[in-house]
Amino acid sequence: MKLSYNEIPEKYKINNLVNQEDYLVSGNLVNWKGDFSNVYSTISSTKEYKPTLLGKIPSLGKEQAIEALDSACDAFDNGRGEWPTMKVRDRIKHMRNFANEMKTKRDEIVKLLMWEIGKNLADSEKEFDRTVDYIFDTIEAYKIIDRDSAKFEKNSNIYAHIRRGPLGVVLCLGPYNYPLNETFCLLIPALIMGNTAIFKPAKHGVLLISPLMEAFQKCFPKGVVNILYGRGRVLATPIMESGKVNVLALIGHSSSANALQECHPKKNRLRLVLGLEAKNPAIVMPDCDLELAVNECVAGALSFNGQRCTALKIIYVHEQIVEKFNKMFSEKVDELNFGNPWDNNAQLTPLPEPNKPKYIKELISDAQDKGAKIINKNGGLSSENYVFPAVLFPVSKDMDVYKDEQFGPVVPILTFNDINVPLNDMAESNYGQQASVFGTDIDKLGPLIDTLVNLVCRVNLNSSCQRGPDNYPFTGRKDSAFSTLSVHDALRSFSIRTFVASKDNPTNKKIIKDLLNTKKSNFISTDYIL
């Protein structure tokens, strides 16, 4: 789809380029004098297709990476820094100030989400609002943790004051499909627990951090947040090779996570918080509510063009109903509206990666060469920045679309008559994040659920896979995740239990009492934060 610039609503036009000329290190927005990289959108603003220039970012190198690392290390200062030793209520105050500053940038960030990654208006607004809510929910969850820790325990004549403490320096790398929300789901809990961070925005969705640069600088102490721009391997490799990073927090591909882990000289010291790829299946039983199953599978497979780790990436349909399912599913897919992100009811939007249409076409061609057919009328229709979703059937294990996490608008469908077929495929898979099951017969669903919960970490009953609500655990087995993210769990992923122990004797009792009364220690505290 191509729109002329005049047809783009005025409020969504790129009238001024976003030229990010600074990076954040040691509490300073440092003006970069070196090379820059242009940032383009695959969305065209002219009648003849042409990617739209959005702005530019610094092309930082190893020297700036080490500068940011040193800044984060200095701010942590081997646990002596202002941030890791700060009272909990004061760290919360800094975080709340940042969230309030962030709320003033909503329109700018939503606009950039649409242009940079092609996310439609409603979902871009939802991503921003959900991220702000996540920050405030994290603050409330941290209060609960702190209240539960505001006490002393006694066992075997020893008192213990047990709290959660920071781990150190965190390298934070987020994904392009949720460049604000999922990145902040790593960064926010890492910071509020007292860690210091080095943060590199995603390749696509990089400029939308620009409106927040001053807020990061203003709301956090010197060196607590350091923001770099440039190529991930160029910046992250020397940081990891230093051995000074305590936590690698990454949402992306397992190949990137593995490569960065290998760079660290002392892997036993490195904590991993990883959200990785998935090949989430839907299993459609013969007794399902067929209309419900079709609607959920369309949404699950093609929301944001299928560019979600939680997307349904393969659908198993029982052979008794596959003909009806395929007909209804294909018709629903063909009814989806394609448009630019700000268009009314734009359900399918341009792909942000310039090479993704070529890749999707290759998946389709490979499947066709091996016996699959495109069963929806519009499947595979393409333009410079999009391929209309192709529903492929029947799919076999030798096809690339069966093996790859396609992360785009192509839907493979397989049949089964024995439930062990999809279960065995899942067991052999490298991934184990989620699954969706559609059915009503509890005699079949009960044993199926009991098996699925041991293959994946979330089973969605008669609904598509998803991450939220953010209070629920988000994790996976095998190559799909390491550690658990949620408002509750992320705070634990970025911290460690630590405590002060004292024998029950008059001297120690007096010391503890005096410490509590005088508030000489920020750690030893029974204050109740409202």
C-alpha positions as CSV (number, residue, x, y, z in Angstrom):
1,M,0.0,0.0,0.0
2,K,1.3,3.4,-0.9
3,L,0.0,6.8,0.3
4,S,1.0,10.2,-0.8
5,Y,2.4,12.5,1.8
6,N,-0.7,14.7,1.6
7,E,-2.9,11.8,2.6
8,I,-1.1,11.4,5.9
9,P,-2.9,13.2,8.8
10,E,-1.0,16.3,9.8
11,K,-0.5,15.2,13.4
12,Y,1.4,12.0,12.2
13,K,3.6,13.6,9.5
14,I,7.3,13.7,10.0
15,N,7.8,17.4,9.6
16,N,11.1,17.5,11.6
17,L,13.8,14.8,11.6
18,V,14.7,13.3,15.0
19,N,18.4,13.8,15.0
20,Q,19.7,12.1,18.2
21,E,23.2,13.7,18.6
22,D,23.8,12.8,22.3
23,Y,24.4,9.7,24.3
24,L,24.0,9.4,28.1
25,V,27.0,8.6,30.3
26,S,28.0,9.6,33.8
27,G,24.9,11.7,34.1
28,N,25.8,13.8,31.1
29,L,24.2,14.0,27.6
30,V,27.5,13.9,25.6
31,N,27.4,15.5,22.2
32,W,28.8,13.0,19.6
33,K,31.2,14.4,17.0
34,G,31.7,11.2,15.1
35,D,29.8,9.2,12.5
36,F,26.0,8.9,12.5
37,S,23.6,6.3,11.0
38,N,20.4,7.3,9.3
39,V,17.2,5.8,10.6
40,Y,14.6,5.0,7.9
41,S,11.0,3.9,8.0
42,T,9.8,1.3,5.5
43,I,6.6,3.4,5.3
44,S,6.6,5.6,2.3
45,S,5.5,9.2,2.4
46,T,5.6,9.7,-1.4
47,K,3.4,8.4,-4.3
48,E,6.4,6.4,-5.7
49,Y,7.6,4.0,-3.0
50,K,10.6,5.3,-1.1
51,P,11.6,4.6,2.6
52,T,11.1,7.7,4.7
53,L,14.1,9.2,6.5
54,L,13.2,9.7,10.2
55,G,16.5,11.0,11.7
56,K,19.9,9.8,12.7
57,I,21.7,8.2,15.7
58,P,25.3,8.2,16.8
59,S,27.5,5.3,15.6
60,L,29.3,4.7,18.8
61,G,32.2,2.4,19.2
62,K,34.3,0.4,21.7
63,E,35.7,3.5,23.4
64,Q,32.2,4.8,24.2
65,A,31.0,1.3,25.3
66,I,33.8,1.1,27.8
67,E,33.1,4.7,28.9
68,A,29.5,3.7,29.7
69,L,30.6,0.5,31.5
70,D,33.0,2.5,33.7
71,S,30.2,4.9,34.4
72,A,27.9,2.1,35.6
73,C,30.7,0.5,37.6
74,D,31.5,3.8,39.3
75,A,27.9,4.4,40.1
76,F,27.6,1.0,41.7
77,D,31.0,1.3,43.3
78,N,31.2,-2.3,44.5
79,G,28.0,-1.8,46.4
80,R,29.0,1.5,48.0
81,G,27.4,3.8,45.5
82,E,24.6,6.2,46.2
83,W,22.0,4.2,44.2
84,P,22.5,0.7,45.6
85,T,22.7,2.0,49.2
86,M,19.8,4.4,48.9
87,K,16.7,4.0,51.0
88,V,14.0,2.1,49.2
89,R,11.5,4.9,49.5
90,D,14.0,7.3,47.8
91,R,14.7,4.9,44.9
92,I,10.9,4.7,44.5
93,K,10.7,8.5,44.4
94,H,13.2,8.7,41.6
95,M,11.3,6.1,39.6
96,R,8.0,7.8,40.2
97,N,9.5,11.1,39.0
98,F,10.7,9.4,35.8
99,A,7.3,7.8,35.1
100,N,5.6,11.2,35.5
101,E,8.1,12.8,33.1
102,M,7.6,9.9,30.7
103,K,3.8,10.6,30.6
104,T,4.4,14.0,29.1
105,K,6.1,12.4,26.0
106,R,3.2,10.1,25.0
107,D,2.3,11.7,21.7
108,E,5.9,11.9,20.5
109,I,6.7,8.3,21.4
110,V,3.4,6.9,19.9
111,K,4.1,8.7,16.7
112,L,7.6,7.2,16.5
113,L,6.3,3.7,17.3
114,M,4.1,3.9,14.3
115,W,6.8,5.2,11.9
116,E,9.7,3.1,13.2
117,I,8.1,-0.3,13.6
118,G,4.8,0.0,11.8
119,K,2.7,-0.7,14.9
120,N,-0.9,0.6,14.4
121,L,-2.1,3.6,16.4
122,A,-4.2,1.7,18.9
123,D,-1.5,-0.8,19.7
124,S,1.2,2.0,19.9
125,E,-0.9,3.8,22.4
126,K,-1.5,0.6,24.3
127,E,2.2,-0.1,24.4
128,F,3.0,3.3,25.8
129,D,0.2,3.2,28.4
130,R,0.9,-0.3,29.4
131,T,4.6,0.6,30.0
132,V,3.7,3.5,32.2
133,D,1.3,1.3,34.1
134,Y,4.1,-1.3,34.4
135,I,6.3,1.2,36.1
136,F,3.7,2.1,38.7
137,D,2.8,-1.5,39.2
138,T,6.5,-2.3,39.8
139,I,6.7,0.4,42.4
140,E,3.7,-1.1,44.2
141,A,5.2,-4.6,44.0
142,Y,8.5,-3.3,45.4
143,K,6.7,-1.8,48.3
144,I,5.1,-5.2,49.1
145,I,8.5,-6.9,49.0
146,D,10.0,-4.2,51.3
147,R,7.1,-4.4,53.7
148,D,7.5,-8.2,53.9
149,S,11.2,-7.7,54.7
150,A,10.7,-5.0,57.4
151,K,11.2,-7.5,60.2
152,F,13.6,-9.7,62.1
153,E,13.5,-13.5,62.2
154,K,15.0,-15.7,64.9
155,N,16.2,-19.2,64.5
156,S,18.7,-21.2,66.6
157,N,19.5,-18.2,68.7
158,I,20.4,-16.1,65.7
159,Y,18.4,-13.0,64.5
160,A,18.3,-12.4,60.7
161,H,17.2,-9.3,58.8
162,I,16.6,-10.6,55.3
163,R,16.1,-8.3,52.3
164,R,16.7,-8.3,48.6
165,G,19.8,-6.5,47.3
166,P,21.1,-5.5,43.8
167,L,23.4,-7.7,41.7
168,G,25.5,-4.9,40.2
169,V,25.9,-3.8,36.6
170,V,23.2,-4.8,34.1
171,L,23.5,-4.8,30.3
172,C,20.0,-4.3,28.9
173,L,19.1,-5.1,25.3
174,G,15.5,-5.0,24.2
175,P,13.6,-6.2,21.1
176,Y,12.3,-4.2,18.1
177,N,8.7,-5.5,18.2
178,Y,8.1,-4.0,21.7
179,P,10.9,-1.5,21.8
180,L,9.4,0.5,24.7
181,N,7.4,-2.0,26.7
182,E,9.6,-5.1,26.7
183,T,12.8,-3.1,27.0
184,F,11.4,-1.3,30.1
185,C,10.2,-4.6,31.5
186,L,13.9,-5.4,31.9
187,L,15.3,-1.9,32.6
188,I,12.7,-0.7,35.2
189,P,13.0,-3.6,37.7
190,A,16.7,-3.7,37.3
191,L,17.0,-0.1,38.3
192,I,14.5,0.0,41.1
193,M,16.3,-2.9,42.8
194,G,19.5,-0.8,43.0
195,N,21.4,-2.0,40.0
196,T,23.1,0.3,37.6
197,A,22.5,-0.2,33.8
198,I,23.9,0.2,30.3
199,F,21.1,0.3,27.9
200,K,21.2,0.1,24.1
201,P,17.8,0.7,22.3
202,A,16.6,-1.8,19.7
203,K,17.7,-1.5,16.1
204,H,14.1,-0.6,15.0
205,G,12.4,1.6,17.6
206,V,15.6,3.4,18.4
207,L,14.5,7.0,18.0
208,L,11.5,6.7,20.3
209,I,13.9,6.7,23.2
210,S,15.1,10.2,22.2
211,P,12.2,12.0,23.9
212,L,13.1,10.3,27.2
213,M,16.9,11.1,27.3
214,E,16.5,14.2,29.4
215,A,14.2,12.4,31.8
216,F,16.7,9.6,32.3
217,Q,19.4,12.2,32.9
218,K,17.3,14.3,35.3
219,C,15.5,11.6,37.3
220,F,18.4,9.3,38.2
221,P,21.8,9.9,39.9
222,K,24.9,10.1,37.9
223,G,25.9,6.9,36.1
224,V,22.9,4.9,37.1
225,V,21.5,4.9,33.6
226,N,23.8,4.9,30.6
227,I,22.4,4.9,27.1
228,L,24.4,4.0,24.0
229,Y,23.6,4.0,20.3
230,G,25.1,1.9,17.6
231,R,25.5,-1.7,16.5
232,G,24.8,-4.2,19.2
233,R,27.8,-6.5,18.7
234,V,30.2,-3.5,18.4
235,L,29.0,-2.1,21.8
236,A,28.0,-5.2,23.7
237,T,31.0,-7.4,22.9
238,P,33.7,-5.3,24.7
239,I,31.3,-4.6,27.6
240,M,30.8,-8.4,28.1
241,E,34.5,-9.2,27.5
242,S,35.4,-6.9,30.5
243,G,33.8,-9.4,32.9
244,K,32.3,-6.5,34.8
245,V,28.7,-7.1,33.8
246,N,26.7,-8.9,36.5
247,V,23.5,-9.4,34.6
248,L,22.8,-9.8,30.9
249,A,19.1,-8.8,30.3
250,L,18.1,-9.5,26.7
251,I,14.9,-10.0,24.8
252,G,15.7,-11.3,21.4
253,H,17.2,-14.3,19.7
254,S,19.1,-17.1,21.4
255,S,22.0,-16.8,19.0
256,S,22.6,-13.2,20.3
257,A,22.3,-14.4,23.9
258,N,24.7,-17.3,23.3
259,A,27.3,-15.1,21.6
260,L,27.3,-12.5,24.3
261,Q,27.5,-15.1,27.1
262,E,30.5,-16.6,25.4
263,C,32.2,-13.2,25.6
264,H,32.1,-13.1,29.4
265,P,35.2,-14.5,31.0
266,K,33.5,-15.6,34.2
267,K,30.2,-17.1,33.2
268,N,29.4,-18.4,36.7
269,R,29.2,-14.8,37.9
270,L,26.8,-13.8,35.1
271,R,23.1,-13.9,35.8
272,L,20.9,-14.2,32.7
273,V,17.4,-12.7,32.3
274,L,16.4,-13.7,28.8
275,G,13.2,-13.7,26.7
276,L,14.0,-15.5,23.5
277,E,12.2,-17.0,20.5
278,A,9.3,-19.3,20.4
279,K,7.2,-21.5,18.1
280,N,4.0,-21.5,20.0
281,P,1.4,-24.0,18.6
282,A,-2.3,-24.0,18.6
283,I,-4.0,-27.4,19.0
284,V,-7.6,-27.4,17.6
285,M,-9.6,-30.3,18.9
286,P,-12.6,-31.7,17.0
287,D,-15.1,-30.7,19.7
288,C,-14.0,-27.1,19.8
289,D,-16.2,-24.0,19.4
290,L,-15.0,-23.6,15.8
291,E,-15.9,-19.9,15.3
292,L,-14.1,-19.0,18.6
293,A,-11.0,-21.1,17.6
294,V,-10.8,-19.4,14.2
295,N,-11.1,-15.9,15.6
296,E,-8.5,-16.5,18.3
297,C,-6.1,-18.2,15.9
298,V,-6.4,-15.3,13.4
299,A,-5.6,-12.8,16.2
300,G,-3.0,-15.0,17.7
301,A,-1.1,-15.6,14.5
302,L,-1.4,-12.2,12.9
303,S,-1.7,-9.5,15.5
304,F,1.1,-7.0,14.7
305,N,1.7,-9.1,11.6
306,G,2.8,-12.1,13.6
307,Q,5.9,-10.2,14.9
308,R,5.5,-11.3,18.5
309,C,7.3,-14.1,20.4
310,T,3.9,-15.0,21.8
311,A,2.3,-15.3,18.4
312,L,0.8,-18.6,17.3
313,K,3.4,-19.7,14.8
314,I,2.0,-23.1,13.9
315,I,-1.6,-24.5,14.0
316,Y,-2.5,-28.2,14.4
317,V,-6.1,-28.9,13.4
318,H,-7.8,-32.3,13.9
319,E,-8.5,-33.9,10.5
320,Q,-12.2,-34.2,11.3
321,I,-12.6,-30.4,11.2
322,V,-9.6,-29.2,9.1
323,E,-11.6,-28.5,6.0
324,K,-14.1,-26.3,7.8
325,F,-11.4,-24.7,9.9
326,N,-9.3,-23.8,6.8
327,K,-12.2,-22.3,5.0
328,M,-13.3,-20.1,7.9
329,F,-9.7,-19.2,8.8
330,S,-8.7,-18.2,5.3
331,E,-11.8,-16.1,4.8
332,K,-11.1,-14.3,8.1
333,V,-7.5,-13.6,7.2
334,D,-8.5,-12.2,3.8
335,E,-10.9,-9.8,5.6
336,L,-8.1,-8.2,7.5
337,N,-7.4,-4.6,6.6
338,F,-4.0,-3.5,5.4
339,G,-3.0,0.1,5.9
340,N,-0.6,2.5,7.4
341,P,-0.5,2.5,11.2
342,W,-2.7,5.6,11.7
343,D,-5.4,4.4,9.3
344,N,-8.7,3.5,10.8
345,N,-8.9,-0.2,11.6
346,A,-5.4,-1.0,10.2
347,Q,-4.9,-4.6,11.3
348,L,-2.0,-5.3,9.0
349,T,0.7,-2.7,8.6
350,P,4.1,-2.3,6.8
351,L,6.9,-4.5,8.1
352,P,9.8,-2.6,9.8
353,E,12.6,-4.8,8.5
354,P,13.5,-4.0,4.9
355,N,14.5,-7.6,4.1
356,K,11.5,-9.2,5.8
357,P,9.2,-9.3,2.7
358,K,11.9,-11.2,0.8
359,Y,12.3,-13.7,3.7
360,I,8.6,-14.3,3.9
361,K,8.4,-14.9,0.2
362,E,11.2,-17.4,0.5
363,L,9.4,-19.3,3.2
364,I,6.3,-19.4,1.0
365,S,8.2,-20.6,-2.1
366,D,10.0,-23.3,-0.1
367,A,6.7,-24.6,1.3
368,Q,5.1,-24.6,-2.1
369,D,8.0,-26.5,-3.7
370,K,7.5,-29.2,-1.0
371,G,3.8,-29.6,-1.5
372,A,2.0,-26.9,0.5
373,K,-0.6,-24.6,-1.1
374,I,-1.6,-21.0,-0.3
375,I,-5.3,-21.5,0.6
376,N,-6.4,-17.9,1.1
377,K,-7.1,-15.7,-2.0
378,N,-4.8,-12.8,-1.0
379,G,-2.0,-14.9,0.4
380,G,1.4,-13.9,-0.7
381,L,0.4,-10.6,-2.5
382,S,3.3,-8.3,-1.9
383,S,4.6,-4.8,-2.1
384,E,8.0,-3.2,-1.3
385,N,7.3,-3.3,2.4
386,Y,4.7,-6.0,2.9
387,V,3.6,-9.5,2.1
388,F,-0.1,-10.2,2.7
389,P,-0.5,-13.2,5.1
390,A,-0.2,-16.5,3.4
391,V,-2.1,-19.5,5.0
392,L,-0.2,-22.6,4.0
393,F,-1.6,-26.1,4.0
394,P,-0.7,-28.9,4.3
395,V,2.7,-28.2,6.0
396,S,5.3,-30.9,6.6
397,K,8.3,-31.1,8.8
398,D,10.8,-30.6,6.0
399,M,9.6,-27.1,5.2
400,D,11.4,-24.1,6.5
401,V,8.2,-22.6,7.7
402,Y,7.8,-25.5,10.0
403,K,11.3,-25.3,11.5
404,D,11.8,-21.5,11.6
405,E,10.3,-19.0,13.9
406,Q,8.9,-17.0,11.0
407,F,8.1,-13.8,13.0
408,G,6.0,-12.5,10.2
409,P,2.7,-12.9,8.2
410,V,2.7,-16.5,7.2
411,V,0.6,-19.2,8.9
412,P,1.5,-22.9,8.6
413,I,-1.3,-25.4,9.3
414,L,-0.9,-29.2,9.9
415,T,-3.4,-31.9,10.6
416,F,-3.5,-34.7,13.2
417,N,-5.7,-37.6,14.2
418,D,-3.6,-38.7,17.2
419,I,-2.9,-36.1,19.9
420,N,0.5,-37.5,20.3
421,V,1.5,-36.0,17.0
422,P,1.6,-32.4,18.1
423,L,2.8,-33.4,21.6
424,N,5.7,-35.3,20.2
425,D,6.5,-32.3,17.9
426,M,6.5,-30.0,20.9
427,A,8.8,-32.3,22.8
428,E,11.3,-32.4,19.9
429,S,11.1,-28.6,19.4
430,N,13.8,-26.3,20.6
431,Y,11.2,-24.0,22.1
432,G,8.7,-24.2,25.0
433,Q,7.0,-20.9,25.8
434,Q,3.3,-21.3,25.4
435,A,0.5,-23.2,23.7
436,S,-3.1,-22.7,22.9
437,V,-5.7,-25.5,23.1
438,F,-9.2,-25.3,21.7
439,G,-11.8,-27.8,22.8
440,T,-14.6,-28.5,25.2
441,D,-14.4,-32.2,26.1
442,I,-12.9,-32.3,29.6
443,D,-12.1,-36.0,29.3
444,K,-9.6,-35.1,26.6
445,L,-8.6,-31.7,27.9
446,G,-7.6,-32.9,31.3
447,P,-4.8,-35.3,30.3
448,L,-3.8,-32.9,27.5
449,I,-3.3,-30.0,29.8
450,D,-1.4,-32.2,32.3
451,T,1.1,-32.9,29.5
452,L,1.3,-29.5,28.0
453,V,2.2,-27.8,31.3
454,N,5.3,-29.9,31.3
455,L,6.2,-28.9,27.7
456,V,5.5,-25.1,27.9
457,C,5.1,-22.5,30.7
458,R,1.7,-21.2,29.8
459,V,-1.3,-23.1,28.4
460,N,-4.1,-20.9,27.0
461,L,-7.5,-22.6,27.1
462,N,-9.7,-21.5,24.2
463,S,-7.6,-18.3,23.7
464,S,-4.6,-17.2,21.8
465,C,-1.1,-17.0,23.4
466,Q,-0.2,-13.7,25.0
467,R,2.1,-12.1,27.5
468,G,-0.2,-10.2,29.8
469,P,-1.5,-9.5,32.3
470,D,1.9,-8.3,33.5
471,N,1.3,-9.7,37.0
472,Y,1.4,-13.3,35.6
473,P,4.8,-15.1,35.0
474,F,6.3,-14.7,31.6
475,T,9.0,-17.3,30.9
476,G,9.7,-20.4,28.8
477,R,11.5,-23.7,28.6
478,K,14.5,-24.7,26.5
479,D,15.6,-22.0,24.1
480,S,12.6,-19.7,24.8
481,A,13.6,-18.0,28.0
482,F,15.8,-18.0,31.1
483,S,14.5,-16.5,34.3
484,T,11.0,-15.2,34.8
485,L,9.5,-11.8,34.0
486,S,6.4,-10.3,35.5
487,V,5.9,-7.4,37.8
488,H,6.5,-9.7,40.7
489,D,9.1,-12.0,39.3
490,A,11.3,-9.5,37.6
491,L,12.1,-7.8,40.8
492,R,13.5,-11.1,42.1
493,S,15.3,-11.8,38.8
494,F,17.3,-8.6,39.2
495,S,18.1,-9.1,42.9
496,I,19.5,-11.5,45.4
497,R,18.5,-12.4,49.0
498,T,21.0,-10.9,51.4
499,F,20.8,-10.5,55.2
500,V,22.4,-9.4,58.4
501,A,22.7,-12.1,61.1
502,S,23.3,-11.4,64.8
503,K,23.6,-13.7,67.8
504,D,21.0,-13.1,70.5
505,N,23.0,-11.3,73.1
506,P,22.7,-7.9,74.9
507,T,25.4,-6.2,72.8
508,N,23.9,-7.1,69.5
509,K,20.4,-6.3,70.7
510,K,21.6,-2.8,71.6
511,I,23.3,-2.3,68.3
512,I,20.3,-3.3,66.3
513,K,18.0,-1.2,68.4
514,D,20.2,1.9,68.1
515,L,20.5,1.3,64.3
516,L,16.8,1.2,64.0
517,N,16.2,4.2,66.2
518,T,18.9,6.4,64.6
519,K,18.4,5.2,61.0
520,K,22.1,5.0,60.5
521,S,21.7,2.1,58.2
522,N,19.5,2.2,55.1
523,F,19.5,-1.7,55.0
524,I,18.5,-2.3,58.6
525,S,15.1,-0.8,58.7
526,T,11.6,-1.8,59.8
527,D,9.9,1.2,58.2
528,Y,6.6,0.5,56.5
529,I,6.3,2.2,53.2
530,L,2.8,3.2,52.4
